[in-house]
Amino acid sequence: MKTKADGPSFASQVREELVRQPLGKSCCQLSEIDALTQTSGHLAFRGRGVITVYYRLENTGAARRLFQLLKIRLNVNPMLHYTTTKQLGGHRTWVLMLDEKDSRILLAALHMIETGEDGTLSLKRNVSRHPMTRQCCRKAFLRGAFLGAGTMSNPEKGYHFEWKAENERLAVNLRRLMEKSGFPYQTYLRRNMQVIYIKEADQIISLLALMGASGSLLKMENIRVNKQTRLHATRAANCDEHNSERMLDAAQKQAEACRKISLQLGLFNLPPGLRELARKRMENPELSLTELGEAMEPPLGKSAVNHRLRRLMQIASELDQQQSGVH
């Protein structure tokens, strides 16, 4: 269970950064309203063809941003309040409600209602259809969609970025915008909702940049670099450990070969250089080739030590063959 000591999640930090972004141009404002309407908006049908719109948002910053967007872009005055759910430990949800007049202004701006020949208004579609022909508008829509229905994992634990699409129109819009922006994505169904997601770190970083979350982008980049550094250090340590074990195993075999020569042939029968090295190896089976060479009088280089040890191993092998031949 998440505790207060854990601090806000990475996804929450991204949202807090996105809600502080400038509202942008008029077209971008409407695109972001469109995204929040598709992810968090609801229609309420009342008697005599009256339709009102309300929104439910869990993030305080997102609710305030939507309030500003509606007021500045459409000159409407939503009523903002919150509800608390006791069953979820006092979980708070923000609700924005538009009256009939303001709802009509919103629905008309999003091409969801039409005027009949007699002047009456009727619902044309229950999902907005706002065209997004500009790159800036596509960015605004993706940003609004994340505020309303997006999340991502903590990069310390893994890379996963997703949107939940409760309706097919939103899923189509997100897939289309991802393709136009050059982002490879995958989809799957979760509780009858389509999920559009990305799992590549580079793509998630690029998407954060596109939405305007530059601070979160830098944090994620730092986390990724640190993870890669730790991974390389672990691999290097494992490699060093493996090499050390292999070197120690080889040194033990060399020491055994020298003891065999001492017992079966006698070290005194070896040339002086081999004789001295054989004694040093038997006395110091833990030394590396470099350290063994430094212990010699005069000191030997690693290559010379390796050459002489190979010669000692060959002599021990020949003694084994001779002994096998006798038997």
N, C-alpha and C positions, 0 to 999 in steps of 0.2 A: 504494500500500500504506500502511496506517495504521502510524505509528510511535509510539513512546512519547512523543515530544515533542508529538504531537497531543493527548494527554490523552484522557480517557474521552469516548465519544460522548454526544450529548444523551440518547439513549434509555437509556444506562447511568446517567446522572445521575438520570433519572426513576425507574428501578428502585431505585437506592440510596435515594432519598427515600421510595418506597413501602414498602420493607422496614422502614423505621423508624417506620411508622405504628403506632398502638396496635392490638392484636389485636382489640379490639372485643368486642361481646356474643357470647354463645354461638352464637346463630343466624348471626351474621356470620362467626364463625370457621369454622363448617361450610360456609358458602357459599364461602369462600375456599379451603378444603380441596377442595371439589367442583371449583372452577375449575382448581386445580393438578392434580387427579387427571385431569380431562379433557384438559388440555394436556400434562402431563408424566408421567402415571401409566401403568403397564404391568401386565398380568396375566401371571403365570407359572403354567402348569398342570403339576402334578406327578402322580405316580401315585396311584391310589385316591381321586380326586376332591379332591386337595389343591390349593388355590389360594392363591398368595401375591401380594402387591403390591409393586412397587418403582417408584421415581421416578428420572428422569434430568433434572438441571437444570444449565445452564451458568453461572448466576449464583450466586456464593457466598452473597450476602445472601438470595436467594430460597430457597436450600436450608436455610439456618439458620432462616428464618422458618417454612418448612413443618415443620421439625423441632419447633419450639416449638408450632405449631398442633396437630399430631398429639398431642404429649405433653400439652398443657394441655386441649384439647377432648375427646380420646378416651382419654386416659390410656394411650397406647401408647408403646412405646420403640423407635423405628426405629434401625437401624444406619446410620451416616453415614460414607461414605468417598468418595474421588474416584479417577477413572481418567485417565490421560494418553494422548493419541493422538499418536504420533510422526509419523504422516503429515501431521498438521495443525500441525506446528511446536510440539509439546508442548501442544496444546489440552487444557484440563482440564474434565472433566465430573463433577459431583457426583452421587452415587448414594445414595438412601435406600432401605433394604430393611426390610420388615416380615415377621416370622415368621408362621406359619400362624394362630396365635391372634389376633395383632394385625390381621392382614389380614381376618379374619372380622369383627372389631369395626368396622373401617373400611367394609367392603363392606355390612354391615348398616346402618350409619349413612347410607350413600348409597343405600340401597334397591336394591342390586345382587344380593343373595342372598335366598333364601327357605327356610323350613324345611318339609320334607315331612311327611306324616302319620306316617312312621316316625321322625321326629326328625332325619333327615339333611339337611344343607345342600346346596343346589344353586344354581348361578349363574342368576339370573333375567334379567339383561341385562349386557352387557359395558361399558356406559356408565352412569354415575351418573344418577340422576333425583331430585335434591334440589329440592324446591319452594322458590321464592323469592318470597314474597308481600309482603315488606317492602322499602321503598326502601333501607334500610341494607344488607340482604342483597344487593340487586342491585349496589350500589356495591362491596361486598366481592368479589362474583364477578368484576366487570369488573377490579378491581385484581388479583386472583389470575390472571385470564386474561392480563393484560398481563405479569405476572411470568413466566408460563409460555410464552406464545406471541405476545407483542406486541412491537412496535417502532415507532419513529418517526424521521423524518429530522431532520437539523439544521435548525432554522428559518432559519438564515442562508442556506441553499441552497434551501429550499422547504418546503412544508407537506404532510406525509403521515403519517398515523397508521394502523396496521393491526394486525389479529390474523390469524394463520394457523390455520385450523381443519382438523385432520387427520381429523376424523370429522363426520358430518352432524349428530349431536346437539349438538356444540359450536357448529357453525355456526348451528343453529336457536336455541340459547340466546342467542348473541351478537346475532343479528338481532332477537330478541324483546325483549331488554333495551335495545337501542339504540332500538327503536321506543317502548317504554314510557318511556324517559328523554327522548324528543323529539329524538334525533339522526338527521339524514338520513345515510344511508350508501350505499356502493356495494360491489359484489362482483365478483370475477372468479376464474378458475381459474388456479393456478400449480402446475405439476407434480402435477396431480390433487388439489390441496388448494384449498379455498375460502378466499379472502382477503376479509375484511370491512375496508373502509378509509374514511377521511375525508380530504378535502383542503382543507377550509375552515379558515382560521386561527381564526376565532371559535369554531367547533365544537370544534376540538382543545383550545383554551384551556378551554372549558366542560367538556370531558371530563376534562382534567387536574384541574380543580377538583373534579369529582364523585369521582374516585378518591382525592383527598386530596393531590395533588402541588402544593401551593400555591407552594413555592419555584421549581419548574420552570415553573409558570404565569407567575410574575413575570419570570423570565429570558426566556421566550418573548415576553411582552408587550413587554419592553424591546427585544428584538431586532426585533420587528415595528415598533415606533415608530421605531427608528433606520433601518430599511430604508425606511420611508415618508418619513422626513425626507430621506434621501439621494436617493430617487426624486424628491421635490418639488424639491430643489436642482438635480438634473440637468435636470429639465424646465424650471426657471426659467432655467438657464444656456443651454440650447438655445434657449429662447424669446428670451432677450436677444441671443444670437448671431444668430438669424434676424432680429430687429428691427434689429440693428446693420447687417447686410448690406443689408437693405432700405433703411435710412436712407442708407447710403453710396451705394447705387445711385441713389437719388432725388437726392442732392446732386450726383453726377456729371452727371446729366441736366440739373440746374439750371445747373451751371457751363457745360455745352456750349451751352445755350440763350442764356446771357449772352454767350458768345463769338460766337455767330451774330449776335446783335443788334449787338455791337460791330463786326463785319466788314461787315454788310450795311446797317446803319442808322446806326451810330455812337452811342456812349453819350451823347455831348453832346446828342443829340436827345431824350433821356429826361428826365422830371421829375427834380429833384434827389434826391428820396427813392429812386426806382427806380435812378437812376444810381449812387449810392453803394453801394446794396445789391448791384447787379450786380458792381461792382468787388470788394467783399468776398467774394462767393461765388466768383468766379474765382480769387481769391488764396487762399481757404481752403475747398476742396471737402470737407475732412474734418470740418468743424465741424457740430455739430447745430444745429437751429433756435434753441434757447435760447442756445447759445454764439455763434452768428452775430449774434443780437440784441444780446448784451452787447458785441460788438466794434464796434457802431455808435456814432456820435456825433450826437445823444445816444442812449443805449441804447434798444432796442425790445423789446417783449414778444414771446413766441413767436407769438401770434396775428397780430400786425402783420407780423412777418417772413414768416409763411406766406402771408398775404394778398398781400404785395408780390411774393413769388416766384411765386405763381400768375399774377399779372399779367404778370410777365416771361416765363413759359412761354407764356402766351397770345399775347404779341407775337411770340415766336419762331415759334409755330405759324402766325400770320398771314403772317409773312415767307415761310415754307415754301409756303403756299398761293399767295401772289403769284408766287413763283418758278416754281411748277408751272404757273400760268396763262400765264406768259410763254412757257414752252417749249411 
